[in-house]
């Protein structure tokens, strides 16, 4: 018998979402990213794509032998079914999949699925136990709902761009599509919660997550300041909103990030950088007071850090117990020794390309590790097999599944 945190060697633990079937009608980022999380946790994810062009990410480079490199990673562990949901046969096939599905997740413009008769009401008429999750730019209702909403618009309207960048500089967005990605994570979290509730009641429910609200939800420090004082924050470069030192500092050969915001780390920091006067100064006694004098403190600190290399500072500060890290580019990240030691990157097979390198899941479960299956599939590669497995009549399968580019059942 196994104990918590261990796996019985005779009975390998199944991934936690084994047995859950997800239909994804997703484009670009939010819904596909959500469905990828569910697939990593063991759900059977069937990605339903337009047979003419598929998910628009398929047209996004760079390309590997004609396949979109981003698509291969964003859509791992999924099956691709090509269906024209505007056609009678395509809709019939989709609803046949709904009959055995647990989740439908989509991020089309609000109203698009309703026009197809495939909104929550249409789905529940076929299977009332389905969890129906919608991601969108602005939400399913409200004055902004009809507007197109991309990540940069959500970053702008949510306030994220107002605090990103340097004081007096031009507007800057976060380098990754943070609103898209956080929306996808919230969708996945809400879906798992709704499935838990469905297990108790037998009834599905609708989920509405927007990029806009996902972005606003991240404003923990900014809300703390505004609702307490009415003060509106602005861009601070790499600096923290209320504590110091906590930012990037220039070195003799590059940059280093340092966070010495507790009494012990501040003392270790000052000792390492020969800042005895600052350590003794009551004006620097806590992180808030140091933040109020951040400009002058920055000058003192960088007069020391510019005289030492990044590697030297990392070693010295690390030995003193001061949190610090280099600013890596992605070439360094994707070859990082720590990540390699933990086996974070892995290779997923693809029928035409062979092994495709993947970013690992950060969710490390001791008994039921994340699935490491296949790379994002070719468009429609699984249409016939999936529909046949679902019991869709042969004439409907033939109507919606062109022979080109398909696996034959």
N, C-alpha and C positions, 0 to 999 in steps of 0.2 A: 504494500500500500504506500502510495506517495504522500509526502507531507507538503504543506503549502510552499510554493516556490520550487518544487521538484516535479519531475515528470516520471511516471511509471514507465520503465523501459518496455514492458510488455504491452502497454496501452498508450501509444503516443497521443498527446493532447491535440485536439483539433483546434484550428484557429477560432477565435471567439465568435465570429459572425458566420461560421459555417452553417449552411442551411438557409441563409437570408439571400433572397434574390432581389437585385436592384436593377431597375430600368432607368438608364440615364439618357435624357434628351438634352445634352449639354453642348455648348459651344464655347470656344475660347478657354475660360479659366475657372470660374467659381464652381459650377456644377461638376465639370470634369475633375477638379481638384478634390471636391467633396467625395465624389464616387471613388477616386483613387484611394483615399483614406479608408473607405469601407472595403474596397478590394484588398488592400494591404492587410486588413483584419479578417479576411476570409470570406467576405460576401461574394456571391456570384454576380458580377456586374456585366450587364448587357448594354453596350453603348449603341443607341439607335441613331443612325446618321442618314442624312439625305443621300440617296444613291448617286446623285449627279456630282457632288463635290465633297460631301462629308463635312465634318467639323472644320470650320475655317482655319484652325490651327494647322491642318494638313498642308495649307498653302504657305505656311510660315517657315522661313529658312533658319539656319542653314539646313541643307538637304544631304542625305546619305543615300546614294543610288536612287534618287527620286523620292525618298521618304523623309518627311519632316523630322528633324532631330528632336525639337521640343515635343512633338506629338508622341514620339516613341517613349518618352519618359513620363509625360503627364497622363498617359492612358495605359500604363502598364497594368497587368493582371486583369484585363478586360477582354470581352469578346465584342466584335464589331458586327452589327446587323444593319444592313442598308435597307431602309423602308421609306417610301414616299408617303408620308402621313396625310397628304391631301388626296390620295387615291383611295378608292373603296377597298381594294385588296390590301393596301398598306395599312389602313386603319384596322381592318379585320385581323390582320396578322398581329398588329400591336396589341389589340384588345385581348387576343388569345394569350399573349405573353403576360398581360395584366392579370389574367385569371390565376396565374401561379406566382405572381410577384408579391413582394412584401413592401417595396419602396418604389416610388417614381420620383426622380429628382430632375428638375429642369431649370434652365435659366434663360429662356426666351423672353422677349419683351412681354410685359404683363398684357394679357388678353389674347396672345397668340395661341396658346393651348386651348383656350375657351373657344376660339373661332374654329378649331379643329374638332371640337366636341371632346377634347381630351384633358379638360381641366379637372379639378378635384371631383366635382359633381359627376362628370362623365365617367371618371375612373371608378368612383364609389358605386355607380350603378352596376358595374361589373364585379367589383371586388371591394366591399366596404371595409376590409381590414387593411387596405393599403395606406401607408404613410406617404403623403404627397408633399414633397418639399420643393419650394420655389425660391430661387435666388434671382435678384434683380438689382438694377442700379439704385432705385429709390424706394422700393417696396411695392406691394400689390395695390395700394390705395394711396390717397393723398394727392395734392396738386401736382407733385412732380412725377407721379407714377407713369404717365404716358411718355415721358421724355427718355431718349436714349441715355444710358449711363455707363460710361467706361471707367476704368480704375482711376485715371487721372482726374476725371470730373469729381469722383467721390473723394479723392484725396484733397481736391481743392475745396469743395463745399463742406467737408467734414472738419476743416481747420488744420489738417495735417500739414498741408503745404505752407501754412502761415507760420509754422514753427520750425520748418526744415530749411537748412541753409545757413548762411551767415548774416549777421545784422547788416541791414542796408543793401544786401545782395538781391539778385533777381529771384523770383519764385522758383523753388526747387521741389520736385517730388521725391519720395523715397525711391531708391534705386530699383527695388523689386516691386511688383504690383501688389502692395500690401493690403489694399482694400479688397481686391479680388480674392487673395489668398485667405485672409481672415474670414471673409464671407463664406468661403468654402469650408474652413474649419468649423465655423459656427453651424453650418448646414449639417456637417457630419455629426457634430455633437448633439444637435437637436434631433437628428434622425435616430441616433442610438437611444436617446431619452424617450422619444415617441414609440419606438419599438418596445421598450421596457413597459411603457404604459399600455401598449396594445396587448402585450402578453397577459396583463391583468384583466382587460376589458373586452378584448377581441375586436376592438374598433380602431380604425385608423384616424388620423387627423391631418390637418393642413399645417405646413410650416412656411413662414414668410421671413426670409432674411435678406437684407439689402446691403449693398456695398457701402452706402451712405452711413447707415446706423452702425455697421461693423467698424467703420473708421472712427466715428464719434465715440464708440465704446472704449477705444484705446486711450482716451484723453484723461487718464487717471490723475496725473499731476496737474494738468491744466484745469480740470474741474475743481480739484482741491483748492487751487489758488483763486479761481474766479468766484466760486460759491462762498468762499471765506472772506475775500477782500474786494471782489469786483474787479480785480486786476486782470488784464488780458495779456497772456504771454506772447512772446515773439521769438524769432529764430535766435539760437544761441550757438550755432556751429555744432561742435561736438560736446559742448558743456551740458551738465545736468541742469534741470530746472530750478533746483533749490539747494544743492549740496556742492561742495568743492573741497579739495580738487577731485574732479571727476570728468575727465575729458582727454582729448589727444594733445600730446606735447611733442614739439619738434626735438629731434636728436641730431647728433653729428652726421648721421647717414640716413635719416628717414623720420619716422614717427612712432610713438608709443602711446597706448592708452593706459591711464592710471586712475584708480578709484581709491583714494585714501580718505574715506568719509566716516570712519569710526575712530574712537580715541586710540585704540591700539595701532590701527593701520596708519593714522596720521603721525603717531610717534615714530613708527618704523620708517615711514617715508622721510620725515625730517632728519632722522639720524643718518639714513642712507645718502641723502643729498646735502648733508652738512648745513642744515637749516636750524641750528640751535636757537637763534634769535626768534624765528617764527614759531617754534615749538613753545617757547616761553611767553610769547605775546598773547595776552588775554583776548585781543581782538581777533585772534585765530583759534580760539579755544574750542569751538564746535563747528560742525559743517555749515550751519546756517550763517554764522558770522563770517566764516571764510568765504561763503558765496557772496555775501554783501561786499567783500573786498576782493572779488575774484580778479579784477583787472590787474591790480598791483601784485597779487599773489602769482598770477600767471607770469609776469615779468621776472619775478624772483625764481620761480621754478625753472623757466626755460633758460635762464642764465646758467643753470646747472646742467639741465638735460642736453642742451646743445653742445656741451663739451664732452659728452659721452656717447658711445654708439648705442644703438638699440639693443644689440645682443648683451652688451655690458650691463645696461640698465635692467633688462629682463632678469639676468642672473642675480644682480645685487638686490633688486626689489623683491624678487621671488624668495630669496634667502631670508629677507626681513618680514615675510608674510604679507607683503603689500600686493593687492590684486593689480595685475598689469597684463597687457597682451600686445603683440604687434598688430599692425593693420595689414592684413594679408590681402593680396589680390586673389581672384578665383583660380588662377593657375597654381598658387600656393595652397589654396583650400583643397582643391581636387587631388592634390598629391600629399596632403598633410599626414604626417607620421602617426599622430594620435588617432585620426579617423581610420587610417589603414589598420592600425593595431586592433581597433574595435570592430573591424570588418564592416564599416559603414557603407562603402561602395560595393556594388555587386553587379554581375553581368546577367542580363535577361536574354533568353533566346528569341530570335525572330526568324520567321520562315525563309526570308530572303537575305537578310543581312548578317545572320549569325549572332554572336554575342553583342549585346548593346549595354553599355555601362549605365548604371542607374544610381541615383542618389538614394541612400537608404531611408527607411522610416525611422524617425526619432523615437517612436513608441516601442520601447523594449519591454516586453512582457515575459516574465520568467518561465511560465509554462506553455504559453501559446504565442510564440514569436510571430512577427509580421510575415506575411506571405512573400516569397520571392519566386514569382512565376514567370510570366512572359512579358516581352516588350509590347508597346502599343501595336495593335494588329493592323494589317492592311485593310482598306475600306471594304466592308462587306464580306470579309474573309470567313465569317462564322454564320452568315445568314441562314443558309440551308440547314446546317447542323442544329442551330439553336431552335429554329422554327419546327423542324421535325421532332426534336426532343420535346418540344412543348405540345405536340399533338396537333399542330396546325394542318388542316387538310392539304393533301398533295397538290391539288390544283391551285390553291392559294400560294403555297410555297413556290410553285413554278411561275406564278404570275409576278411575284415580287422579287424573285431571286434570279437575276441574270447569270448565265453560266460563267461569264468572264470574272476572274479574280476571286472565285469562291472555292471553298472546300466542299466536296460532294459528300453527302451523308452516306 
